[in-house]
Amino acid sequence: QVQLVESGGGLVQAGGSLRLSCAASGSIFSDSAMGWYRQAPGKQRELVAIISRAGFTNYVDSVKGRFIISRDNAKNTVYLQMNSLKPEDTAVYYCSARGIKFGSGYVYWGQGTQVTVSS
């Protein structure tokens, strides 16, 4: 059974930083592309950043230059370093793992962690 557990959310002032962590249990981490998504109240969930198995990264335009996604395959953990935070970054942040195993695609989600940026 795969579990993704996020941590590191909280309340921070605009311009501050937070680092989110997502620890994965199970055997799929190294085979998975890992992503961070967020959902603000009244809005759809959006992809924030993604990192491939090989370490290639991609970001939504609104966070480019401010957020950094990284992964530690030895620790089965993916991180999201968030700098220069803005009030519009306020959302619940979710970790996801997706890939293909035994010919079938999969996607797993964490429970989410709240990030609140005050102005």
MMTF fields as JSON, N, C-alpha, C and O atoms, coordinates in Angstrom:
{
  "mmtfVersion": "1.0.0",
  "mmtfProducer": "UNKNOWN",
  "numBonds": 475,
  "numAtoms": 476,
  "numGroups": 119,
  "numChains": 1,
  "numModels": 1,
  "chainsPerModel": [1],
  "groupsPerChain": [119],
  "chainIdList": ["A"],
  "bondAtomList": [4, 2, 8, 6, 12, 10, 16, 14, 20, 18, 24, 22, 28, 26, 32, 30, 36, 34, 40, 38, 44, 42, 48, 46, 52, 50, 56, 54, 60, 58, 64, 62, 68, 66, 72, 70, 76, 74, 80, 78, 84, 82, 88, 86, 92, 90, 96, 94, 100, 98, 104, 102, 108, 106, 112, 110, 116, 114, 120, 118, 124, 122, 128, 126, 132, 130, 136, 134, 140, 138, 144, 142, 148, 146, 152, 150, 156, 154, 160, 158, 164, 162, 168, 166, 172, 170, 176, 174, 180, 178, 184, 182, 188, 186, 192, 190, 196, 194, 200, 198, 204, 202, 208, 206, 212, 210, 216, 214, 220, 218, 224, 222, 228, 226, 232, 230, 236, 234, 240, 238, 244, 242, 248, 246, 252, 250, 256, 254, 260, 258, 264, 262, 268, 266, 272, 270, 276, 274, 280, 278, 284, 282, 288, 286, 292, 290, 296, 294, 300, 298, 304, 302, 308, 306, 312, 310, 316, 314, 320, 318, 324, 322, 328, 326, 332, 330, 336, 334, 340, 338, 344, 342, 348, 346, 352, 350, 356, 354, 360, 358, 364, 362, 368, 366, 372, 370, 376, 374, 380, 378, 384, 382, 388, 386, 392, 390, 396, 394, 400, 398, 404, 402, 408, 406, 412, 410, 416, 414, 420, 418, 424, 422, 428, 426, 432, 430, 436, 434, 440, 438, 444, 442, 448, 446, 452, 450, 456, 454, 460, 458, 464, 462, 468, 466, 472, 470],
  "bondOrderList": [1, 1, 1, 1, 1, 1, 1, 1, 1, 1, 1, 1, 1, 1, 1, 1, 1, 1, 1, 1, 1, 1, 1, 1, 1, 1, 1, 1, 1, 1, 1, 1, 1, 1, 1, 1, 1, 1, 1, 1, 1, 1, 1, 1, 1, 1, 1, 1, 1, 1, 1, 1, 1, 1, 1, 1, 1, 1, 1, 1, 1, 1, 1, 1, 1, 1, 1, 1, 1, 1, 1, 1, 1, 1, 1, 1, 1, 1, 1, 1, 1, 1, 1, 1, 1, 1, 1, 1, 1, 1, 1, 1, 1, 1, 1, 1, 1, 1, 1, 1, 1, 1, 1, 1, 1, 1, 1, 1, 1, 1, 1, 1, 1, 1, 1, 1, 1, 1],
  "groupList": [{"groupName": "GLN", "atomNameList": ["N", "CA", "C", "O"], "elementList": ["N", "C", "C", "O"], "formalChargeList": [0, 0, 0, 0], "bondAtomList": [1, 0, 2, 1, 3, 2], "bondOrderList": [1, 1, 2], "singleLetterCode": "Q", "chemCompType": "L-PEPTIDE LINKING"}, {"groupName": "VAL", "atomNameList": ["N", "CA", "C", "O"], "elementList": ["N", "C", "C", "O"], "formalChargeList": [0, 0, 0, 0], "bondAtomList": [1, 0, 2, 1, 3, 2], "bondOrderList": [1, 1, 2], "singleLetterCode": "V", "chemCompType": "L-PEPTIDE LINKING"}, {"groupName": "LEU", "atomNameList": ["N", "CA", "C", "O"], "elementList": ["N", "C", "C", "O"], "formalChargeList": [0, 0, 0, 0], "bondAtomList": [1, 0, 2, 1, 3, 2], "bondOrderList": [1, 1, 2], "singleLetterCode": "L", "chemCompType": "L-PEPTIDE LINKING"}, {"groupName": "GLU", "atomNameList": ["N", "CA", "C", "O"], "elementList": ["N", "C", "C", "O"], "formalChargeList": [0, 0, 0, 0], "bondAtomList": [1, 0, 2, 1, 3, 2], "bondOrderList": [1, 1, 2], "singleLetterCode": "E", "chemCompType": "L-PEPTIDE LINKING"}, {"groupName": "SER", "atomNameList": ["N", "CA", "C", "O"], "elementList": ["N", "C", "C", "O"], "formalChargeList": [0, 0, 0, 0], "bondAtomList": [1, 0, 2, 1, 3, 2], "bondOrderList": [1, 1, 2], "singleLetterCode": "S", "chemCompType": "L-PEPTIDE LINKING"}, {"groupName": "GLY", "atomNameList": ["N", "CA", "C", "O"], "elementList": ["N", "C", "C", "O"], "formalChargeList": [0, 0, 0, 0], "bondAtomList": [1, 0, 2, 1, 3, 2], "bondOrderList": [1, 1, 2], "singleLetterCode": "G", "chemCompType": "PEPTIDE LINKING"}, {"groupName": "ALA", "atomNameList": ["N", "CA", "C", "O"], "elementList": ["N", "C", "C", "O"], "formalChargeList": [0, 0, 0, 0], "bondAtomList": [1, 0, 2, 1, 3, 2], "bondOrderList": [1, 1, 2], "singleLetterCode": "A", "chemCompType": "L-PEPTIDE LINKING"}, {"groupName": "ARG", "atomNameList": ["N", "CA", "C", "O"], "elementList": ["N", "C", "C", "O"], "formalChargeList": [0, 0, 0, 0], "bondAtomList": [1, 0, 2, 1, 3, 2], "bondOrderList": [1, 1, 2], "singleLetterCode": "R", "chemCompType": "L-PEPTIDE LINKING"}, {"groupName": "CYS", "atomNameList": ["N", "CA", "C", "O"], "elementList": ["N", "C", "C", "O"], "formalChargeList": [0, 0, 0, 0], "bondAtomList": [1, 0, 2, 1, 3, 2], "bondOrderList": [1, 1, 2], "singleLetterCode": "C", "chemCompType": "L-PEPTIDE LINKING"}, {"groupName": "ILE", "atomNameList": ["N", "CA", "C", "O"], "elementList": ["N", "C", "C", "O"], "formalChargeList": [0, 0, 0, 0], "bondAtomList": [1, 0, 2, 1, 3, 2], "bondOrderList": [1, 1, 2], "singleLetterCode": "I", "chemCompType": "L-PEPTIDE LINKING"}, {"groupName": "PHE", "atomNameList": ["N", "CA", "C", "O"], "elementList": ["N", "C", "C", "O"], "formalChargeList": [0, 0, 0, 0], "bondAtomList": [1, 0, 2, 1, 3, 2], "bondOrderList": [1, 1, 2], "singleLetterCode": "F", "chemCompType": "L-PEPTIDE LINKING"}, {"groupName": "ASP", "atomNameList": ["N", "CA", "C", "O"], "elementList": ["N", "C", "C", "O"], "formalChargeList": [0, 0, 0, 0], "bondAtomList": [1, 0, 2, 1, 3, 2], "bondOrderList": [1, 1, 2], "singleLetterCode": "D", "chemCompType": "L-PEPTIDE LINKING"}, {"groupName": "MET", "atomNameList": ["N", "CA", "C", "O"], "elementList": ["N", "C", "C", "O"], "formalChargeList": [0, 0, 0, 0], "bondAtomList": [1, 0, 2, 1, 3, 2], "bondOrderList": [1, 1, 2], "singleLetterCode": "M", "chemCompType": "L-PEPTIDE LINKING"}, {"groupName": "TRP", "atomNameList": ["N", "CA", "C", "O"], "elementList": ["N", "C", "C", "O"], "formalChargeList": [0, 0, 0, 0], "bondAtomList": [1, 0, 2, 1, 3, 2], "bondOrderList": [1, 1, 2], "singleLetterCode": "W", "chemCompType": "L-PEPTIDE LINKING"}, {"groupName": "TYR", "atomNameList": ["N", "CA", "C", "O"], "elementList": ["N", "C", "C", "O"], "formalChargeList": [0, 0, 0, 0], "bondAtomList": [1, 0, 2, 1, 3, 2], "bondOrderList": [1, 1, 2], "singleLetterCode": "Y", "chemCompType": "L-PEPTIDE LINKING"}, {"groupName": "PRO", "atomNameList": ["N", "CA", "C", "O"], "elementList": ["N", "C", "C", "O"], "formalChargeList": [0, 0, 0, 0], "bondAtomList": [1, 0, 2, 1, 3, 2], "bondOrderList": [1, 1, 2], "singleLetterCode": "P", "chemCompType": "L-PEPTIDE LINKING"}, {"groupName": "LYS", "atomNameList": ["N", "CA", "C", "O"], "elementList": ["N", "C", "C", "O"], "formalChargeList": [0, 0, 0, 0], "bondAtomList": [1, 0, 2, 1, 3, 2], "bondOrderList": [1, 1, 2], "singleLetterCode": "K", "chemCompType": "L-PEPTIDE LINKING"}, {"groupName": "THR", "atomNameList": ["N", "CA", "C", "O"], "elementList": ["N", "C", "C", "O"], "formalChargeList": [0, 0, 0, 0], "bondAtomList": [1, 0, 2, 1, 3, 2], "bondOrderList": [1, 1, 2], "singleLetterCode": "T", "chemCompType": "L-PEPTIDE LINKING"}, {"groupName": "ASN", "atomNameList": ["N", "CA", "C", "O"], "elementList": ["N", "C", "C", "O"], "formalChargeList": [0, 0, 0, 0], "bondAtomList": [1, 0, 2, 1, 3, 2], "bondOrderList": [1, 1, 2], "singleLetterCode": "N", "chemCompType": "L-PEPTIDE LINKING"}],
  "groupTypeList": [0, 1, 0, 2, 1, 3, 4, 5, 5, 5, 2, 1, 0, 6, 5, 5, 4, 2, 7, 2, 4, 8, 6, 6, 4, 5, 4, 9, 10, 4, 11, 4, 6, 12, 5, 13, 14, 7, 0, 6, 15, 5, 16, 0, 7, 3, 2, 1, 6, 9, 9, 4, 7, 6, 5, 10, 17, 18, 14, 1, 11, 4, 1, 16, 5, 7, 10, 9, 9, 4, 7, 11, 18, 6, 16, 18, 17, 1, 14, 2, 0, 12, 18, 4, 2, 16, 15, 3, 11, 17, 6, 1, 14, 14, 8, 4, 6, 7, 5, 9, 16, 10, 5, 4, 5, 14, 1, 14, 13, 5, 0, 5, 17, 0, 1, 17, 1, 4, 4],
  "groupIdList": [1, 2, 3, 4, 5, 6, 7, 8, 9, 10, 11, 12, 13, 14, 15, 16, 17, 18, 19, 20, 21, 22, 23, 24, 25, 26, 27, 28, 29, 30, 31, 32, 33, 34, 35, 36, 37, 38, 39, 40, 41, 42, 43, 44, 45, 46, 47, 48, 49, 50, 51, 52, 53, 54, 55, 56, 57, 58, 59, 60, 61, 62, 63, 64, 65, 66, 67, 68, 69, 70, 71, 72, 73, 74, 75, 76, 77, 78, 79, 80, 81, 82, 83, 84, 85, 86, 87, 88, 89, 90, 91, 92, 93, 94, 95, 96, 97, 98, 99, 100, 101, 102, 103, 104, 105, 106, 107, 108, 109, 110, 111, 112, 113, 114, 115, 116, 117, 118, 119],
  "secStructList": [7, 7, 7, 3, 3, 3, 3, 7, 7, 3, 3, 3, 3, 6, 6, 7, 7, 3, 3, 3, 3, 3, 3, 3, 7, 1, 1, 7, 4, 4, 4, 1, 3, 3, 3, 3, 3, 3, 3, 7, 6, 6, 1, 7, 7, 3, 3, 3, 3, 3, 3, 7, 6, 6, 7, 7, 3, 3, 3, 7, 4, 4, 4, 6, 6, 6, 3, 3, 3, 3, 3, 3, 6, 6, 6, 6, 3, 3, 3, 3, 3, 3, 7, 1, 7, 7, 4, 4, 4, 7, 3, 3, 3, 3, 3, 3, 3, 3, 3, 3, 3, 6, 6, 3, 3, 3, 3, 3, 3, 7, 7, 7, 3, 3, 3, 3, 3, 3, 7],
  "xCoordList": [0.853, 0.0, 0.881, 1.865, 0.534, 1.318, 0.671, -0.54, 1.495, 1.022, 1.955, 3.174, 1.378, 2.141, 1.741, 0.56, 2.728, 2.456, 3.204, 4.434, 2.437, 3.022, 3.24, 2.536, 4.219, 4.466, 5.149, 5.636, 5.172, 5.901, 5.043, 5.559, 3.742, 2.878, 2.765, 3.253, 2.111, 1.936, 1.577, 1.2, 1.706, 1.4, 2.709, 3.594, 2.826, 4.044, 3.665, 2.649, 4.473, 4.231, 4.702, 5.586, 4.108, 4.53, 6.021, 6.545, 6.687, 8.134, 8.911, 10.12, 8.225, 8.881, 9.034, 8.717, 9.534, 9.819, 9.246, 9.097, 8.933, 8.544, 9.119, 9.328, 9.372, 9.764, 8.789, 8.646, 8.126, 7.219, 7.968, 8.861, 7.587, 8.15, 7.019, 5.912, 7.3, 6.328, 7.079, 7.904, 6.777, 7.426, 6.521, 5.334, 7.087, 6.325, 6.685, 7.862, 5.689, 5.909, 5.627, 5.063, 6.01, 5.814, 7.004, 8.015, 6.897, 8.055, 8.002, 8.752, 7.128, 6.935, 7.694, 7.705, 8.328, 8.858, 9.851, 9.699, 10.854, 11.899, 11.375, 12.009, 10.238, 9.645, 8.657, 8.105, 8.434, 7.352, 7.844, 8.889, 7.061, 7.179, 6.431, 5.315, 7.041, 6.455, 6.046, 6.767, 4.885, 4.399, 3.813, 3.38, 3.811, 3.11, 1.983, 2.192, 0.806, -0.372, -0.87, -0.477, -1.738, -2.363, -3.799, -4.157, -4.595, -5.991, -6.369, -6.355, -6.706, -7.17, -8.69, -9.335, -9.269, -10.724, -11.43, -11.094, -12.406, -13.186, -12.491, -13.032, -11.294, -10.543, -10.25, -10.307, -9.936, -9.572, -8.141, -7.311, -7.887, -6.529, -5.625, -5.997, -4.438, -3.51, -2.146, -1.728, -1.47, -0.117, 0.829, 0.811, 1.646, 2.622, 4.002, 4.659, 4.424, 5.759, 5.783, 5.051, 6.633, 6.756, 8.218, 8.968, 8.618, 9.985, 9.925, 9.257, 10.615, 10.588, 11.489, 12.189, 11.45, 12.328, 13.798, 14.627, 14.098, 15.488, 15.872, 17.026, 14.903, 15.223, 14.909, 15.248, 14.264, 13.863, 12.672, 11.79, 12.663, 11.636, 10.854, 11.325, 9.644, 8.822, 7.937, 7.545, 7.628, 6.881, 5.776, 5.874, 4.735, 3.738, 4.377, 5.216, 3.984, 4.655, 4.649, 5.61, 3.578, 3.436, 4.45, 4.625, 5.12, 6.081, 7.516, 8.441, 7.703, 9.056, 9.965, 9.592, 11.153, 12.097, 11.903, 12.741, 10.8, 10.538, 10.505, 10.941, 9.995, 9.852, 10.863, 11.214, 11.322, 12.225, 11.741, 11.558, 11.535, 11.159, 12.41, 13.235, 12.536, 13.671, 13.222, 12.175, 14.028, 13.677, 14.932, 16.036, 14.735, 15.803, 15.314, 14.531, 15.771, 15.284, 15.71, 15.03, 16.823, 17.267, 16.328, 16.199, 15.673, 14.752, 13.298, 12.399, 13.054, 11.666, 10.899, 9.747, 11.554, 10.966, 11.132, 12.174, 10.077, 10.126, 9.893, 9.127, 10.553, 10.489, 9.993, 10.116, 9.429, 9.1, 9.583, 8.981, 10.669, 11.167, 10.445, 10.501, 9.762, 8.96, 9.542, 9.556, 10.012, 10.604, 9.778, 8.957, 10.006, 9.301, 7.803, 7.174, 7.252, 5.844, 4.939, 5.23, 3.826, 2.842, 1.499, 1.256, 0.626, -0.706, -1.436, -2.198, -1.22, -1.893, -1.35, -1.9, -0.287, 0.198, -0.586, -0.393, -1.463, -2.26, -3.138, -3.913, -3.013, -3.759, -3.44, -2.549, -4.186, -3.794, -2.886, -3.241, -1.715, -0.735, -0.763, -0.718, -0.839, -0.918, 0.283, 0.752, 0.757, 1.82, 1.18, 0.167, 1.767, 1.262, 2.422, 3.526, 2.131, 3.071, 2.339, 1.242, 2.945, 2.291, 3.318, 4.478, 2.851, 3.738, 3.007, 1.777, 3.779, 3.23, 3.939, 5.167, 3.15, 3.707, 2.905, 1.675, 3.614, 2.965, 1.962, 0.902, 2.307, 1.471, 0.282, -0.469, 0.093, -1.05, -0.577, 0.374, -1.263, -0.936, -1.479, -2.495, -0.799, -1.276, -1.029, -0.164, -1.796, -1.573, -2.017, -3.099, -1.189, -1.48, -1.39, -0.616, -2.195, -2.241, -2.017, -2.386, -1.398, -1.317, -2.575, -3.482, -2.613, -3.804, -3.818, -4.848, -2.7, -2.624, -2.081, -2.231, -1.449, -0.958, -1.284, -1.092, -1.779, -2.238, -1.055, -0.215, -1.005, -0.045, -0.848, -1.673, -0.597, -1.28, -0.237, 0.644, -0.345, 0.588, -0.17, -1.109, 0.239, -0.435, 0.248, 1.456, -0.56, -0.008, 0.477, 0.968],
  "yCoordList": [-1.193, 0.0, 1.233, 1.298, 2.211, 3.426, 4.535, 4.751, 5.223, 6.395, 7.558, 7.393, 8.738, 9.971, 10.882, 11.168, 11.337, 12.165, 13.484, 13.519, 14.579, 15.9, 16.524, 16.215, 17.397, 18.174, 19.48, 19.632, 20.412, 21.659, 22.864, 23.975, 22.67, 23.82, 24.685, 24.33, 25.832, 26.729, 28.124, 28.367, 29.044, 30.448, 31.224, 31.089, 32.023, 32.797, 34.148, 34.276, 35.15, 36.477, 36.532, 35.778, 37.423, 37.61, 37.915, 38.677, 37.301, 37.433, 36.355, 36.222, 35.579, 34.531, 33.244, 33.179, 32.216, 30.934, 29.788, 29.887, 28.719, 27.457, 26.324, 26.47, 25.193, 24.003, 22.882, 22.47, 22.4, 21.273, 19.969, 19.908, 18.946, 17.613, 16.632, 16.806, 15.616, 14.544, 13.227, 12.923, 12.46, 11.165, 10.067, 10.014, 9.195, 8.123, 6.778, 6.451, 6.012, 4.626, 3.728, 4.181, 2.475, 1.595, 1.61, 2.248, 0.922, 0.676, 1.443, 1.127, 2.452, 3.078, 4.38, 4.933, 4.887, 6.249, 6.423, 7.336, 5.575, 5.766, 5.572, 6.017, 4.919, 4.694, 5.782, 5.757, 6.745, 7.698, 9.096, 9.54, 9.778, 11.232, 11.801, 11.378, 12.751, 13.327, 14.761, 15.514, 15.123, 16.462, 17.111, 16.439, 18.431, 19.222, 19.979, 20.638, 19.873, 20.57, 21.463, 21.295, 22.416, 23.223, 23.546, 23.597, 23.76, 24.128, 25.217, 25.017, 26.369, 27.492, 27.42, 26.803, 28.042, 28.014, 28.523, 29.585, 27.762, 28.163, 27.998, 28.394, 27.418, 27.248, 25.775, 24.945, 25.473, 24.102, 23.812, 24.711, 22.528, 22.117, 22.35, 22.044, 22.896, 23.161, 22.555, 22.442, 22.17, 21.665, 22.824, 23.833, 22.685, 23.709, 23.36, 24.188, 22.127, 21.706, 20.195, 19.488, 19.714, 18.28, 17.934, 18.715, 16.756, 16.287, 14.842, 14.003, 14.566, 13.231, 12.286, 12.694, 11.021, 10.031, 10.425, 10.186, 11.021, 11.394, 12.749, 13.165, 13.443, 14.723, 15.946, 17.064, 15.754, 16.912, 17.586, 16.919, 18.911, 19.651, 20.572, 20.966, 20.9, 21.864, 22.568, 21.986, 23.837, 24.659, 25.432, 25.758, 25.712, 26.651, 28.035, 28.353, 28.854, 30.144, 31.011, 31.734, 30.941, 31.844, 31.583, 32.43, 30.432, 30.126, 30.02, 29.82, 30.151, 30.044, 31.106, 32.274, 30.688, 31.59, 31.739, 32.335, 31.201, 31.309, 29.95, 29.822, 28.946, 27.604, 26.653, 26.788, 25.696, 24.658, 23.302, 23.082, 22.395, 21.028, 20.148, 20.305, 19.231, 18.311, 16.975, 16.881, 15.963, 14.648, 13.963, 14.177, 13.132, 12.326, 10.885, 10.452, 10.15, 8.785, 7.864, 6.88, 8.179, 7.35, 7.49, 6.57, 8.645, 8.891, 8.792, 9.013, 8.462, 8.395, 9.679, 9.64, 10.809, 12.086, 13.095, 13.161, 13.875, 14.986, 16.268, 16.29, 17.324, 18.603, 19.698, 19.61, 20.727, 21.948, 23.116, 23.45, 23.732, 24.934, 26.12, 26.355, 26.874, 28.006, 29.287, 29.476, 30.145, 31.417, 32.579, 32.421, 33.737, 34.958, 34.7, 35.027, 34.121, 33.748, 34.965, 36.034, 34.761, 35.813, 35.35, 34.149, 36.293, 35.891, 34.969, 34.103, 35.138, 34.289, 32.866, 32.021, 32.58, 31.206, 30.438, 29.233, 31.124, 30.477, 29.389, 29.644, 28.187, 27.042, 25.808, 25.825, 24.752, 23.438, 22.825, 22.762, 22.375, 21.797, 20.281, 19.73, 19.619, 18.162, 17.598, 18.163, 16.502, 15.75, 14.629, 14.061, 14.312, 13.196, 12.369, 12.866, 11.107, 10.19, 9.516, 8.988, 9.534, 8.891, 8.151, 8.55, 7.052, 6.264, 5.072, 5.027, 4.117, 2.893, 1.714, 1.676, 0.763, -0.436, -1.639, -1.631, -2.672, -3.88, -3.534, -4.152, -2.536, -2.193, -1.309, -0.948, -0.952, -0.118, 1.198, 1.248, 2.268, 3.57, 3.725, 3.127, 4.529, 4.797, 6.251, 6.915, 6.719, 8.032, 7.954, 7.453, 8.442, 8.492, 9.936, 10.737, 10.248, 11.596, 11.548, 10.592, 12.612, 12.815, 13.503, 13.814, 13.734, 14.314, 15.838, 16.462, 16.429, 17.876, 18.559, 18.064, 19.702, 20.533, 21.985, 22.44, 22.706, 24.076, 25.04, 24.997, 25.9, 27.004, 28.301, 28.505, 29.172, 30.456, 31.562, 31.582, 32.48, 33.596, 34.882, 35.244, 35.561, 36.786, 37.998, 38.006, 39.008, 40.219, 41.219, 42.287],
  "zCoordList": [0.0, 0.0, 0.0, 0.737, -0.823, -0.954, -0.141, -0.201, 0.612, 1.35, 1.083, 1.051, 0.892, 0.746, 1.895, 2.088, 2.657, 3.821, 3.678, 3.686, 3.546, 3.429, 4.802, 5.763, 4.869, 6.079, 5.685, 4.565, 6.626, 6.407, 6.112, 5.988, 5.997, 5.767, 7.008, 8.08, 6.843, 7.973, 7.532, 6.386, 8.489, 8.254, 8.135, 8.979, 7.105, 6.883, 6.31, 5.626, 6.586, 6.021, 4.576, 4.168, 3.817, 2.427, 2.381, 3.193, 1.411, 1.285, 2.008, 1.815, 2.842, 3.6, 2.8, 1.613, 3.496, 2.856, 3.676, 4.894, 2.999, 3.605, 2.769, 1.565, 3.418, 2.673, 2.991, 4.143, 1.964, 2.105, 1.835, 0.989, 2.562, 2.359, 2.116, 2.624, 1.348, 1.098, 1.154, 0.292, 2.177, 2.364, 1.826, 2.147, 1.009, 0.379, 0.977, 1.121, 1.319, 1.729, 0.532, -0.464, 0.621, -0.518, -1.443, -1.15, -2.544, -3.408, -4.719, -5.642, -4.822, -6.114, -6.29, -7.39, -5.246, -5.312, -6.451, -7.263, -6.526, -7.54, -8.961, -9.918, -9.108, -10.428, -10.826, -11.927, -9.921, -10.103, -10.436, -9.959, -11.27, -11.359, -10.163, -9.859, -9.496, -8.284, -8.562, -9.217, -8.057, -8.307, -7.074, -6.137, -7.095, -6.089, -6.785, -7.804, -6.225, -6.709, -5.582, -4.428, -5.922, -4.893, -5.296, -6.473, -4.261, -4.479, -3.495, -2.281, -4.043, -3.236, -3.136, -3.984, -2.109, -1.95, -3.202, -3.725, -3.675, -4.832, -6.161, -7.194, -6.159, -7.397, -7.649, -6.741, -8.898, -9.241, -8.792, -8.653, -8.573, -8.233, -9.45, -10.583, -9.193, -10.288, -9.985, -8.833, -11.061, -10.924, -10.634, -11.339, -9.611, -9.246, -9.803, -10.433, -9.561, -9.995, -10.113, -9.419, -11.0, -11.194, -11.418, -12.003, -10.948, -11.152, -11.632, -11.027, -12.702, -13.287, -12.492, -11.565, -12.883, -12.24, -12.418, -11.54, -13.548, -13.85, -13.282, -13.384, -12.679, -12.057, -12.899, -12.511, -14.051, -14.845, -14.163, -13.624, -14.198, -13.479, -14.407, -15.473, -13.964, -14.679, -13.659, -12.648, -13.943, -12.993, -13.697, -14.88, -12.948, -13.455, -13.487, -12.644, -14.453, -14.648, -13.387, -13.125, -12.616, -11.469, -10.357, -9.481, -10.373, -9.306, -9.816, -9.029, -11.115, -11.672, -11.064, -10.962, -10.665, -10.038, -8.546, -7.871, -8.012, -6.563, -5.872, -4.728, -6.558, -5.976, -6.605, -7.777, -5.815, -6.313, -5.833, -4.636, -6.779, -6.437, -6.516, -7.415, -5.574, -5.579, -4.986, -4.346, -5.21, -4.68, -4.154, -4.655, -3.13, -2.553, -2.62, -1.775, -3.613, -3.801, -2.652, -2.362, -2.007, -0.876, 0.317, 1.125, 0.423, 1.535, 1.111, 1.924, -0.156, -0.666, -0.355, 0.076, -0.58, -0.201, -1.334, -1.985, -1.549, -2.487, -1.703, -0.739, -2.12, -1.413, -2.345, -3.567, -1.734, -2.463, -1.62, -0.6, -2.052, -1.402, -1.992, -3.199, -1.135, -1.586, -1.003, 0.214, -1.861, -1.461, -1.985, -2.889, -1.406, -1.838, -1.946, -2.953, -0.914, -0.946, -1.038, -0.501, -1.742, -1.957, -1.397, -1.284, -1.046, -0.56, -1.541, -1.112, -2.828, -3.806, -3.842, -4.549, -3.101, -2.957, -1.894, -1.731, -1.176, -0.148, -0.75, -1.672, -0.229, -0.765, 0.082, 0.932, -0.173, 0.319, -0.74, -1.917, -0.311, -1.222, -1.099, 0.001, -2.25, -2.3, -3.037, -4.025, -2.548, -3.206, -4.023, -3.615, -5.174, -5.967, -6.514, -6.731, -6.723, -7.365, -8.511, -8.331, -9.683, -10.821, -11.669, -11.77, -12.279, -13.123, -13.704, -13.731, -14.165, -14.744, -14.088, -14.008, -13.625, -13.024, -13.478, -13.441, -13.907, -14.418, -15.513, -15.613, -16.337, -17.474, -17.162, -18.069, -15.907, -15.542, -14.957, -14.177, -15.351, -14.789, -13.383, -13.028, -12.587, -11.235, -10.881, -11.452, -9.941, -9.344, -7.894, -7.589, -7.025, -5.598, -5.112, -5.636, -4.103, -3.542, -2.041, -1.359, -1.556, -0.122, 0.379, -0.393, 1.68, 2.297, 2.225, 2.479, 1.886, 1.752, 2.992, 4.11, 2.777, 3.88, 3.557, 2.429, 4.56, 4.342, 4.361, 5.26, 3.366, 3.334, 3.291, 2.4, 4.26, 4.333, 4.357, 5.216, 3.406, 3.303, 3.614, 2.905, 4.668, 5.065, 4.423, 4.187, 4.153, 3.512, 4.535, 4.169]
}
